[in-house]
Amino acid sequence: MNVLLVDDQKIDRELVKEALNCSGQSFDIKEVNCAEDGINEVQCKNYDVILLDYQMPRQNGLQVLVELKSQKICECSAIIMITNNRDEELLVNCINAGAQDLLLKDEVTSTQLLRCIKQSQKRIELENKLSQSYQQVKDLAERDPLTGLFNRNYFENALNSLLVNMRSLEGYIVVMLLDIDGFKMINDSLGHSAGDAVLKELADRVRYSFRESPLFARLGGDEFAFMFSGVRDADAAHLIAERVISSLEEPFSFLEHQIYSTASIGITLSASKTTTEDLLKQADIAMYKAKNGGKNQICFFDESLEKEFFRLFQIEGELREAINTQNFDVYFQPIIYSHNNAVKSLEVLVRLPVAKSGASPAEYIHTSEKSRLIESFGRLIIRKALAQYSQLCSNNPNQTVELAINLSPLQIHDLNLPTFLQEQAKSYQVDLTKVIIEVTETALLENNDSTMDTLKSIKSKGCKIALDDFGTGFSSISHLLNYPIDIVKFDKSLIERTLLDEKARLMLIGLSNMLSSLSIETIAEGVEFEAHVNICKHANVSCLQGYYFSKPLPFDEVQAALSNKGESKN
């Protein structure tokens, strides 16, 4: 057993050594005669027991004890204070400072000293176990078990403390929120083990990229938070965020997979008294804006963002109410054959009652996608559209008009959607060969197996597939080769340009002829003037759609219009 004896009196040291040697135990004793040498010795070597004299010149035993404990260099050593002072308050002070026991010098005997050492060693062992248990509980309360980062509770408490003391700080307090782009796709395609691997590696990369050790926490899921103080300005905050973004450029590794992922970051700065809740809300609003801006973006909070966020929040609330009560209508816009103006098909468009937000149909659809409500909302739209289309067919048994239903890119990933379509068609006695499923090119950009599988399955049920918005910035001929496309719809923006742009007219003619040679039908959207009609007919576009022929109509009006056309033919 290694023992360090610190006492300035040689005679006292001899008495202690004699008591140890007569105890029948084996001790390796190192003695020093001043506090400074005792501290240096402990810094160089681990001791099982430290026997520390209280009354020493320049620095007494209690001061030495406090210094040793503050440096955390003798956490496994049992410390026994030896003194001639019988003051009970001294005993309390020594125990509070971290000593395991106190022994009076006139009580130093072999038996008493050995008992005191053994009791002190047991106490330090129990204290260390208690300390470890406390640290484990503390880590559970403050740490994220997956990444080892601080958790939301610790982050919010630390931020609150910083805000309370911000008068003593210079510069800005900066809060950043980071969200991994497309994280759900990683979990869905490779499993949650892959997602966990990405989260852990991201935490390691970001920690490594910071020299100044900011407060870095995982708030939950794939959302992380950073907190900095003393930041000079917004440019400095932006540089920090760019460093984080750049740390994610290399792919993440999971088994044999290389996973490429980006992140969106929202930033808020504060130089005045505010609340933790406000800063986190502001950073969250900015992060939401960054995601909407195309992902892999950095966005700062400002008041206009807050107004926009609460408008979206209001729209989402109205949308949820409409879904829960099914308080929405489907309208139908006719698509006309260009050669005889007969109705070829009806495109389904959704309309919600005018609410406080005054949101447009496009805003409701956009919000339903962002809030992941589109899957439930989309199925309700399909069900109502098929029910009303079935009624149209029953009332007009000789009509051959088809039904076109739009699918969101998110719905394309629903592998159960083809079965749902088939079940609903059977329920309403609708022939699926008369149903057209419209998808935008955005839905095809990922070019993954689930998209292909869903479209092939829908087509196998009898539906036709229409490629919507062709002619926008996403257009690619490869989509026509890779996917089972039956119909291409030229985007309104291309049709509008043909009035003033000769190149656009020639492009329309070329595309129409190419698609015709591939036996792909063509539809021109946004036909609003007679000039549009003439240009499209000259380009041999198969069908036309737009306000020149008809606005979207409610069920009663489209039924009456189809009945009148049927009667006029008779």
PENORDA-V981635 format. One record per residue. N is the residue number from 1. BURIAL is # if it has 24 or more other C-alpha atoms within 12 Angstrom, else .. D_CENTER is the distance of its C-alpha to the mean C-alpha in Angstrom with 2 decimals. Layout:
n:N burial:BURIAL d_center:D_CENTER
n:N burial:BURIAL d_center:D_CENTER
This chain:
n:1 burial:. d_center:54.54
n:2 burial:. d_center:53.82
n:3 burial:# d_center:55.07
n:4 burial:# d_center:54.88
n:5 burial:# d_center:57.69
n:6 burial:# d_center:57.39
n:7 burial:# d_center:60.57
n:8 burial:# d_center:62.83
n:9 burial:# d_center:65.97
n:10 burial:. d_center:67.46
n:11 burial:. d_center:69.56
n:12 burial:# d_center:66.55
n:13 burial:# d_center:64.71
n:14 burial:. d_center:67.76
n:15 burial:. d_center:67.91
n:16 burial:# d_center:64.25
n:17 burial:# d_center:64.76
n:18 burial:. d_center:67.91
n:19 burial:# d_center:66.17
n:20 burial:# d_center:63.39
n:21 burial:. d_center:65.95
n:22 burial:. d_center:68.02
n:23 burial:. d_center:65.12
n:24 burial:. d_center:65.45
n:25 burial:. d_center:61.86
n:26 burial:. d_center:60.91
n:27 burial:# d_center:59.31
n:28 burial:. d_center:58.41
n:29 burial:# d_center:59.13
n:30 burial:# d_center:58.13
n:31 burial:# d_center:59.76
n:32 burial:# d_center:59.15
n:33 burial:# d_center:61.07
n:34 burial:# d_center:58.56
n:35 burial:# d_center:55.07
n:36 burial:# d_center:53.91
n:37 burial:. d_center:55.00
n:38 burial:# d_center:53.34
n:39 burial:# d_center:49.94
n:40 burial:. d_center:50.39
n:41 burial:# d_center:51.40
n:42 burial:# d_center:48.35
n:43 burial:. d_center:46.12
n:44 burial:. d_center:47.87
n:45 burial:. d_center:48.27
n:46 burial:# d_center:46.94
n:47 burial:# d_center:49.48
n:48 burial:# d_center:49.66
n:49 burial:# d_center:51.69
n:50 burial:# d_center:52.34
n:51 burial:# d_center:55.56
n:52 burial:# d_center:55.30
n:53 burial:# d_center:58.28
n:54 burial:# d_center:57.56
n:55 burial:# d_center:60.37
n:56 burial:# d_center:60.06
n:57 burial:. d_center:60.86
n:58 burial:. d_center:58.28
n:59 burial:# d_center:55.37
n:60 burial:# d_center:55.84
n:61 burial:# d_center:54.18
n:62 burial:# d_center:51.74
n:63 burial:# d_center:50.48
n:64 burial:# d_center:50.14
n:65 burial:# d_center:48.21
n:66 burial:# d_center:45.75
n:67 burial:# d_center:45.26
n:68 burial:# d_center:44.75
n:69 burial:# d_center:42.14
n:70 burial:. d_center:40.26
n:71 burial:. d_center:40.11
n:72 burial:. d_center:39.01
n:73 burial:. d_center:41.55
n:74 burial:# d_center:43.51
n:75 burial:# d_center:41.05
n:76 burial:# d_center:42.95
n:77 burial:# d_center:46.42
n:78 burial:# d_center:48.56
n:79 burial:# d_center:50.08
n:80 burial:# d_center:53.44
n:81 burial:# d_center:55.02
n:82 burial:# d_center:58.84
n:83 burial:# d_center:60.93
n:84 burial:. d_center:64.26
n:85 burial:. d_center:62.61
n:86 burial:. d_center:62.84
n:87 burial:. d_center:60.73
n:88 burial:. d_center:58.33
n:89 burial:. d_center:55.85
n:90 burial:# d_center:55.62
n:91 burial:# d_center:54.68
n:92 burial:. d_center:51.84
n:93 burial:. d_center:50.64
n:94 burial:# d_center:50.67
n:95 burial:# d_center:48.76
n:96 burial:. d_center:46.15
n:97 burial:# d_center:45.84
n:98 burial:# d_center:45.14
n:99 burial:# d_center:48.56
n:100 burial:# d_center:49.15
n:101 burial:# d_center:52.81
n:102 burial:# d_center:55.80
n:103 burial:# d_center:59.30
n:104 burial:# d_center:62.54
n:105 burial:# d_center:64.63
n:106 burial:. d_center:67.78
n:107 burial:. d_center:66.00
n:108 burial:# d_center:65.04
n:109 burial:. d_center:66.66
n:110 burial:. d_center:65.65
n:111 burial:. d_center:64.78
n:112 burial:. d_center:62.97
n:113 burial:# d_center:60.98
n:114 burial:# d_center:59.96
n:115 burial:. d_center:58.88
n:116 burial:# d_center:56.90
n:117 burial:# d_center:55.15
n:118 burial:# d_center:54.21
n:119 burial:. d_center:52.96
n:120 burial:# d_center:50.90
n:121 burial:# d_center:49.34
n:122 burial:. d_center:48.40
n:123 burial:# d_center:46.92
n:124 burial:# d_center:44.77
n:125 burial:. d_center:43.59
n:126 burial:. d_center:42.62
n:127 burial:. d_center:41.05
n:128 burial:. d_center:38.86
n:129 burial:. d_center:37.82
n:130 burial:. d_center:37.04
n:131 burial:. d_center:35.09
n:132 burial:. d_center:33.07
n:133 burial:. d_center:32.40
n:134 burial:. d_center:31.38
n:135 burial:. d_center:29.02
n:136 burial:. d_center:27.46
n:137 burial:. d_center:27.03
n:138 burial:. d_center:25.72
n:139 burial:. d_center:23.14
n:140 burial:. d_center:22.08
n:141 burial:. d_center:21.80
n:142 burial:# d_center:20.05
n:143 burial:# d_center:18.27
n:144 burial:# d_center:15.35
n:145 burial:. d_center:17.49
n:146 burial:# d_center:15.40
n:147 burial:# d_center:14.84
n:148 burial:. d_center:17.60
n:149 burial:# d_center:15.70
n:150 burial:# d_center:16.41
n:151 burial:# d_center:14.61
n:152 burial:# d_center:13.81
n:153 burial:# d_center:17.52
n:154 burial:# d_center:18.90
n:155 burial:# d_center:16.75
n:156 burial:# d_center:17.83
n:157 burial:. d_center:21.39
n:158 burial:# d_center:21.60
n:159 burial:# d_center:20.44
n:160 burial:# d_center:22.94
n:161 burial:. d_center:25.66
n:162 burial:# d_center:25.06
n:163 burial:# d_center:25.40
n:164 burial:. d_center:28.57
n:165 burial:. d_center:30.11
n:166 burial:# d_center:28.98
n:167 burial:. d_center:32.61
n:168 burial:. d_center:33.36
n:169 burial:. d_center:30.57
n:170 burial:. d_center:31.05
n:171 burial:. d_center:28.59
n:172 burial:# d_center:25.17
n:173 burial:# d_center:22.53
n:174 burial:# d_center:19.22
n:175 burial:# d_center:15.78
n:176 burial:# d_center:12.72
n:177 burial:# d_center:9.03
n:178 burial:# d_center:6.85
n:179 burial:# d_center:3.48
n:180 burial:# d_center:4.87
n:181 burial:# d_center:6.92
n:182 burial:# d_center:8.42
n:183 burial:# d_center:7.02
n:184 burial:. d_center:8.85
n:185 burial:. d_center:11.81
n:186 burial:# d_center:12.06
n:187 burial:. d_center:12.36
n:188 burial:. d_center:14.65
n:189 burial:. d_center:16.79
n:190 burial:. d_center:17.24
n:191 burial:. d_center:16.43
n:192 burial:. d_center:14.36
n:193 burial:. d_center:16.51
n:194 burial:# d_center:15.21
n:195 burial:# d_center:11.55
n:196 burial:# d_center:12.88
n:197 burial:# d_center:14.92
n:198 burial:# d_center:12.23
n:199 burial:# d_center:10.43
n:200 burial:# d_center:13.99
n:201 burial:# d_center:15.15
n:202 burial:# d_center:12.42
n:203 burial:# d_center:13.41
n:204 burial:. d_center:17.00
n:205 burial:# d_center:16.85
n:206 burial:# d_center:15.43
n:207 burial:# d_center:17.95
n:208 burial:. d_center:20.64
n:209 burial:. d_center:20.07
n:210 burial:. d_center:20.92
n:211 burial:. d_center:24.58
n:212 burial:. d_center:24.42
n:213 burial:. d_center:22.15
n:214 burial:# d_center:19.82
n:215 burial:# d_center:18.27
n:216 burial:# d_center:14.99
n:217 burial:# d_center:12.92
n:218 burial:# d_center:10.08
n:219 burial:# d_center:9.39
n:220 burial:# d_center:8.17
n:221 burial:# d_center:6.27
n:222 burial:# d_center:3.93
n:223 burial:# d_center:4.14
n:224 burial:# d_center:7.61
n:225 burial:# d_center:10.59
n:226 burial:# d_center:13.93
n:227 burial:# d_center:17.24
n:228 burial:# d_center:20.41
n:229 burial:# d_center:23.85
n:230 burial:# d_center:26.79
n:231 burial:# d_center:24.96
n:232 burial:. d_center:27.70
n:233 burial:. d_center:26.08
n:234 burial:# d_center:23.22
n:235 burial:. d_center:24.27
n:236 burial:. d_center:23.88
n:237 burial:# d_center:20.34
n:238 burial:# d_center:19.57
n:239 burial:. d_center:21.19
n:240 burial:# d_center:19.02
n:241 burial:# d_center:15.80
n:242 burial:# d_center:17.61
n:243 burial:. d_center:18.43
n:244 burial:# d_center:14.84
n:245 burial:# d_center:14.20
n:246 burial:. d_center:17.51
n:247 burial:# d_center:16.76
n:248 burial:# d_center:14.44
n:249 burial:. d_center:17.26
n:250 burial:. d_center:18.93
n:251 burial:. d_center:17.83
n:252 burial:# d_center:16.47
n:253 burial:. d_center:19.20
n:254 burial:. d_center:19.31
n:255 burial:. d_center:22.88
n:256 burial:. d_center:24.37
n:257 burial:. d_center:21.20
n:258 burial:. d_center:19.89
n:259 burial:# d_center:16.20
n:260 burial:# d_center:15.37
n:261 burial:# d_center:11.85
n:262 burial:# d_center:10.82
n:263 burial:# d_center:8.31
n:264 burial:# d_center:8.43
n:265 burial:# d_center:9.88
n:266 burial:# d_center:11.43
n:267 burial:# d_center:14.67
n:268 burial:# d_center:17.32
n:269 burial:# d_center:20.77
n:270 burial:# d_center:23.35
n:271 burial:# d_center:26.98
n:272 burial:. d_center:28.26
n:273 burial:. d_center:28.03
n:274 burial:# d_center:24.92
n:275 burial:# d_center:22.77
n:276 burial:# d_center:19.65
n:277 burial:. d_center:18.37
n:278 burial:. d_center:19.18
n:279 burial:# d_center:17.52
n:280 burial:# d_center:14.13
n:281 burial:# d_center:14.56
n:282 burial:# d_center:15.65
n:283 burial:# d_center:12.88
n:284 burial:# d_center:10.37
n:285 burial:# d_center:12.84
n:286 burial:# d_center:13.08
n:287 burial:# d_center:9.44
n:288 burial:# d_center:9.84
n:289 burial:# d_center:13.04
n:290 burial:# d_center:11.83
n:291 burial:# d_center:9.82
n:292 burial:# d_center:13.04
n:293 burial:. d_center:15.11
n:294 burial:. d_center:14.52
n:295 burial:# d_center:11.36
n:296 burial:# d_center:12.10
n:297 burial:# d_center:13.32
n:298 burial:# d_center:14.09
n:299 burial:# d_center:15.01
n:300 burial:# d_center:17.15
n:301 burial:# d_center:17.60
n:302 burial:# d_center:20.97
n:303 burial:. d_center:22.76
n:304 burial:. d_center:22.77
n:305 burial:# d_center:18.97
n:306 burial:# d_center:19.36
n:307 burial:. d_center:22.05
n:308 burial:. d_center:20.07
n:309 burial:# d_center:17.11
n:310 burial:. d_center:19.66
n:311 burial:. d_center:21.42
n:312 burial:# d_center:18.44
n:313 burial:# d_center:18.06
n:314 burial:. d_center:21.79
n:315 burial:# d_center:21.70
n:316 burial:# d_center:19.12
n:317 burial:. d_center:21.48
n:318 burial:# d_center:24.44
n:319 burial:# d_center:22.89
n:320 burial:# d_center:22.19
n:321 burial:. d_center:25.78
n:322 burial:# d_center:27.12
n:323 burial:# d_center:25.48
n:324 burial:. d_center:26.75
n:325 burial:. d_center:30.21
n:326 burial:# d_center:30.23
n:327 burial:. d_center:31.59
n:328 burial:# d_center:31.22
n:329 burial:# d_center:33.66
n:330 burial:# d_center:33.75
n:331 burial:# d_center:35.89
n:332 burial:# d_center:37.57
n:333 burial:# d_center:38.36
n:334 burial:# d_center:41.27
n:335 burial:# d_center:41.18
n:336 burial:# d_center:44.74
n:337 burial:# d_center:46.79
n:338 burial:# d_center:47.93
n:339 burial:. d_center:51.43
n:340 burial:. d_center:52.49
n:341 burial:. d_center:49.92
n:342 burial:# d_center:49.49
n:343 burial:# d_center:46.17
n:344 burial:# d_center:44.33
n:345 burial:# d_center:41.10
n:346 burial:# d_center:39.01
n:347 burial:# d_center:35.36
n:348 burial:# d_center:33.39
n:349 burial:# d_center:31.61
n:350 burial:# d_center:30.00
n:351 burial:# d_center:31.22
n:352 burial:# d_center:30.08
n:353 burial:# d_center:32.45
n:354 burial:. d_center:32.42
n:355 burial:. d_center:30.42
n:356 burial:. d_center:29.91
n:357 burial:. d_center:27.12
n:358 burial:. d_center:29.45
n:359 burial:# d_center:26.62
n:360 burial:. d_center:27.76
n:361 burial:# d_center:27.21
n:362 burial:. d_center:24.96
n:363 burial:# d_center:22.72
n:364 burial:# d_center:22.58
n:365 burial:# d_center:21.67
n:366 burial:# d_center:18.98
n:367 burial:# d_center:17.50
n:368 burial:# d_center:17.92
n:369 burial:# d_center:15.87
n:370 burial:# d_center:12.93
n:371 burial:. d_center:13.15
n:372 burial:. d_center:13.87
n:373 burial:# d_center:17.38
n:374 burial:# d_center:19.07
n:375 burial:# d_center:19.94
n:376 burial:# d_center:21.97
n:377 burial:# d_center:23.22
n:378 burial:# d_center:24.18
n:379 burial:# d_center:26.21
n:380 burial:# d_center:28.03
n:381 burial:# d_center:28.92
n:382 burial:# d_center:30.24
n:383 burial:# d_center:32.27
n:384 burial:# d_center:33.81
n:385 burial:# d_center:34.55
n:386 burial:# d_center:36.30
n:387 burial:# d_center:38.23
n:388 burial:# d_center:39.58
n:389 burial:# d_center:40.24
n:390 burial:# d_center:42.21
n:391 burial:. d_center:44.26
n:392 burial:# d_center:44.93
n:393 burial:# d_center:46.19
n:394 burial:. d_center:48.38
n:395 burial:. d_center:49.91
n:396 burial:. d_center:50.47
n:397 burial:. d_center:51.35
n:398 burial:. d_center:52.59
n:399 burial:# d_center:49.60
n:400 burial:. d_center:47.46
n:401 burial:# d_center:44.55
n:402 burial:# d_center:41.15
n:403 burial:# d_center:37.82
n:404 burial:# d_center:34.72
n:405 burial:# d_center:31.27
n:406 burial:# d_center:28.07
n:407 burial:# d_center:24.97
n:408 burial:# d_center:21.43
n:409 burial:# d_center:19.62
n:410 burial:# d_center:17.32
n:411 burial:# d_center:20.57
n:412 burial:# d_center:21.89
n:413 burial:# d_center:19.54
n:414 burial:# d_center:21.13
n:415 burial:. d_center:23.85
n:416 burial:. d_center:25.64
n:417 burial:# d_center:26.18
n:418 burial:# d_center:29.50
n:419 burial:. d_center:30.95
n:420 burial:# d_center:29.95
n:421 burial:# d_center:31.71
n:422 burial:# d_center:34.75
n:423 burial:. d_center:34.98
n:424 burial:# d_center:34.80
n:425 burial:# d_center:37.32
n:426 burial:. d_center:39.63
n:427 burial:. d_center:39.31
n:428 burial:# d_center:40.32
n:429 burial:. d_center:42.71
n:430 burial:# d_center:41.07
n:431 burial:# d_center:41.98
n:432 burial:# d_center:38.75
n:433 burial:# d_center:40.80
n:434 burial:# d_center:40.85
n:435 burial:# d_center:37.07
n:436 burial:# d_center:35.10
n:437 burial:# d_center:31.33
n:438 burial:# d_center:29.91
n:439 burial:# d_center:26.78
n:440 burial:# d_center:25.58
n:441 burial:# d_center:25.41
n:442 burial:# d_center:21.71
n:443 burial:# d_center:21.37
n:444 burial:# d_center:23.41
n:445 burial:. d_center:21.74
n:446 burial:. d_center:19.74
n:447 burial:. d_center:23.17
n:448 burial:. d_center:22.03
n:449 burial:. d_center:24.15
n:450 burial:# d_center:22.50
n:451 burial:# d_center:23.26
n:452 burial:# d_center:26.76
n:453 burial:# d_center:27.36
n:454 burial:# d_center:26.45
n:455 burial:# d_center:28.67
n:456 burial:# d_center:31.48
n:457 burial:# d_center:31.40
n:458 burial:# d_center:31.57
n:459 burial:# d_center:34.42
n:460 burial:. d_center:36.19
n:461 burial:# d_center:36.41
n:462 burial:. d_center:38.50
n:463 burial:# d_center:36.11
n:464 burial:# d_center:36.21
n:465 burial:# d_center:33.14
n:466 burial:# d_center:32.97
n:467 burial:# d_center:30.93
n:468 burial:# d_center:30.05
n:469 burial:# d_center:29.75
n:470 burial:# d_center:31.64
n:471 burial:# d_center:32.69
n:472 burial:. d_center:29.49
n:473 burial:. d_center:27.75
n:474 burial:. d_center:26.15
n:475 burial:# d_center:29.53
n:476 burial:. d_center:30.47
n:477 burial:. d_center:33.68
n:478 burial:. d_center:31.99
n:479 burial:# d_center:30.29
n:480 burial:# d_center:33.84
n:481 burial:. d_center:34.76
n:482 burial:. d_center:31.77
n:483 burial:# d_center:31.20
n:484 burial:# d_center:33.83
n:485 burial:# d_center:34.25
n:486 burial:# d_center:37.30
n:487 burial:# d_center:36.85
n:488 burial:# d_center:35.46
n:489 burial:# d_center:34.89
n:490 burial:# d_center:35.51
n:491 burial:# d_center:33.14
n:492 burial:# d_center:34.70
n:493 burial:# d_center:34.10
n:494 burial:# d_center:36.37
n:495 burial:# d_center:39.03
n:496 burial:# d_center:39.10
n:497 burial:# d_center:39.75
n:498 burial:# d_center:42.72
n:499 burial:# d_center:44.85
n:500 burial:. d_center:44.94
n:501 burial:. d_center:43.82
n:502 burial:. d_center:46.26
n:503 burial:. d_center:43.77
n:504 burial:# d_center:41.41
n:505 burial:# d_center:44.42
n:506 burial:. d_center:45.33
n:507 burial:. d_center:41.79
n:508 burial:# d_center:41.79
n:509 burial:# d_center:45.15
n:510 burial:. d_center:44.08
n:511 burial:# d_center:40.89
n:512 burial:# d_center:42.81
n:513 burial:. d_center:45.58
n:514 burial:. d_center:43.26
n:515 burial:# d_center:41.38
n:516 burial:. d_center:44.71
n:517 burial:. d_center:45.98
n:518 burial:. d_center:43.02
n:519 burial:. d_center:43.92
n:520 burial:# d_center:40.71
n:521 burial:# d_center:41.23
n:522 burial:# d_center:40.14
n:523 burial:# d_center:39.20
n:524 burial:# d_center:39.13
n:525 burial:# d_center:36.74
n:526 burial:# d_center:37.49
n:527 burial:# d_center:41.26
n:528 burial:# d_center:42.57
n:529 burial:. d_center:45.95
n:530 burial:. d_center:49.02
n:531 burial:. d_center:48.52
n:532 burial:# d_center:45.22
n:533 burial:# d_center:47.13
n:534 burial:. d_center:49.86
n:535 burial:# d_center:47.55
n:536 burial:# d_center:45.58
n:537 burial:# d_center:48.84
n:538 burial:. d_center:50.22
n:539 burial:# d_center:47.16
n:540 burial:# d_center:47.78
n:541 burial:# d_center:44.41
n:542 burial:# d_center:44.77
n:543 burial:# d_center:43.29
n:544 burial:# d_center:42.38
n:545 burial:# d_center:39.99
n:546 burial:# d_center:39.85
n:547 burial:. d_center:41.40
n:548 burial:# d_center:44.72
n:549 burial:# d_center:45.23
n:550 burial:# d_center:43.22
n:551 burial:. d_center:40.29
n:552 burial:# d_center:38.03
n:553 burial:# d_center:40.27
n:554 burial:# d_center:39.87
n:555 burial:# d_center:41.21
n:556 burial:. d_center:44.72
n:557 burial:. d_center:45.27
n:558 burial:# d_center:44.15
n:559 burial:# d_center:46.31
n:560 burial:. d_center:49.27
n:561 burial:# d_center:48.75
n:562 burial:# d_center:48.75
n:563 burial:# d_center:51.78
n:564 burial:. d_center:53.67
n:565 burial:. d_center:53.05
n:566 burial:. d_center:54.28
n:567 burial:. d_center:57.37
n:568 burial:. d_center:58.12
n:569 burial:. d_center:58.16
n:570 burial:. d_center:60.66
